Amino acid sequence: MTAELVRGQNQALPWTRLEIGVEADRALALGAVLVGEAGHALGGAEGIALPGAPPPPGLAAPGPPAPTHRLAVDLGALPSAATRLDLFLALPGGPGAPARFGALAAPRVLLLGPGGEKAAGFAVTGLAEETAVVAVELYRRNGAWKIRAVGQGYQGGVPALLTDRGIDPETARRLAADAQAHPVAPLPAAPRPDPEPVPAGPATPSGGRVDYTHPGRRPTAPTGGHPYATPAPAAPAPPAAPAAPVAGDASGWSMEERLHNQVWGMFEDLARTVAAYRGAVEFAEDRRERELDAVLDDPRGRTGQGAADARAAASERYEALVARAQEALDRDLAQLAAESQVVEPALPPALAGWESPVWHAYRPPEQPPLSVRLGDLGLPEAPKLRIPMLVRLPLERGLWIDAGRLSDGEGESRPAGLRALAAGSAALHATRLLAVHPPGGLTVHLLDPAGSGAAAFAGLRNAGLLAPAPAAGAARVAEVLERLTRRVDLVQMAVRGGARDALPPGLDTAEQLLVVHDFPHGFDDRAVTRLRYLADEGPAVGVHLLLVADRDDAAGYGLLRITPLPDRHLADPWVHHLWTFTPPCVPRGSAVLETVVGATARARRPGR
């Protein structure tokens, strides 16, 4: 039975040798990209399979543009550095070729087993002006391979798709032109049945099957036999149970990088499995509505036992589809929950929650981390599953803690005491950033003209972890902003002129974090202009902003919004989820914060 995938849905692969099929009503070009770490094409142009070019190991060469394709893949023969295989479709060039995918019927991609059996299908719908689309991807997860329905289109065609995977624009245009220069294969006169399985043979330039035999272990041909003859493939083994999750089971040069990538892999898997569930439920609802409308369209069948039976059958099919989608969702969530239970205790301090035991043995690091945890993310379909929200360091843009309004899904509210909670949240984020940097690696400036955040930042101030003379009043605000603005200007000039060693000897070369509490109190027009300049130009030269303000006051600064209470506001641009952000908090009665602040302060004392 063929499983019908929806965009974002993934499915485990029980084989390492398989075929990807394509069915369309017009000729399309087929290609593939081997993807390694950081999402770039593995080996540059050598990791791309296009018509007429030698394919990478484990792949057959795609044929010329045609309405149907069969591309053989041997996952076991792919390079060990390959973490993903993207298969894409593109419109061929030449006169009479369609200008965009929106003018065509949706092409269909099929997953075929070793014997040619259809295991899954995906209709690539929702395209408009795109001329190339990543249809599906095969990716490695927890030591096993999966297929994911993607459907990501590119208006810029194959060049834009390849550039997005790290190929330089000129090479991407050349590869696309070479691929589209091949003649279009004619449309078959009549549909033909699927070919019978044949033994694996050597790959041919026209896109034949891959020879899976190791080149150094080619069997001796029997007397009178073909020198490349191999036995018929054995029947596929039944799907194995999912492998037990392992912390750090992701690509990366260090354990920290592998854990970072694994957490983001969990985030992507949760996003896509929920997208698949929602899409399946929406499809079931639409199908039920169409079937009920068909009953009502015929006046003669609106009443009576026949109409009742039709409505009952429509409801039964709807419930069956939803139950199947719920079963798949529960299975994927259980696997993610098991992985989370293994990964969470293994996270280093920069990525761990404050409840983690790793903080009780905290020691200041020697180098800044790859990323830092700002809180947790969750979706309504998985209320007990929380995925750490990680951002790269140094911060590419500043942070904004909303001290005004929160969203509850149906409107907005202003909880009592939110401003005090926002101040405490800012102090907690500043503490973590100080703790994960090496001693002297981060300098924190506090602007609190009214002194309303004094209680929240008392621990950092008493430990001597804030820059001297915490600012109070309009004069102090102007002084700190002028000093940081001058630093940004000096570093920018040094970087642009290639004279980093020419910086003034007294300049603090550490990363700078400016915490602004209760903005815009104490800020005149000149101070507001300088703050906006720091928000725009500061991150590139090591000056970062943490702003505590209402939404209207923080608008236009381009900051990442986080909240002091759980709030459903972070949007996912790929599958369009609204994620619930849960801020970090220290367990009640725990002394972990005092321990971390004390250790950080001692490491910063002169002579240590």
Beta strands, then each sheet from edge to edge (+ up, - down):
strand 1: 3-4
strand 2: 10-12
strand 3: 17-35
strand 4: 48-49
strand 5: 66-74
strand 6: 84-90
strand 7: 108-112
strand 8: 118-123
strand 9: 132-141
strand 10: 144-154
strand 11: 371-378
strand 12: 387-392
strand 13: 399-402
strand 14: 406-407
strand 15: 412-413
strand 16: 442-447
strand 17: 511-519
strand 18: 543-549
strand 19: 560-562
strand 20: 567-571
strand 21: 578-582
sheet 1: 1+ 8+ 7- 3+ 4-
sheet 2: 1+ 8+ 7- 3+ 5-
sheet 3: 1+ 8+ 7- 3+ 6- 9+ 10- 2+
sheet 4: 12+ 11- 21+ 20-
sheet 5: 16+ 17+ 18+ 13+ 19+
sheet 6: 14+ 15-
end
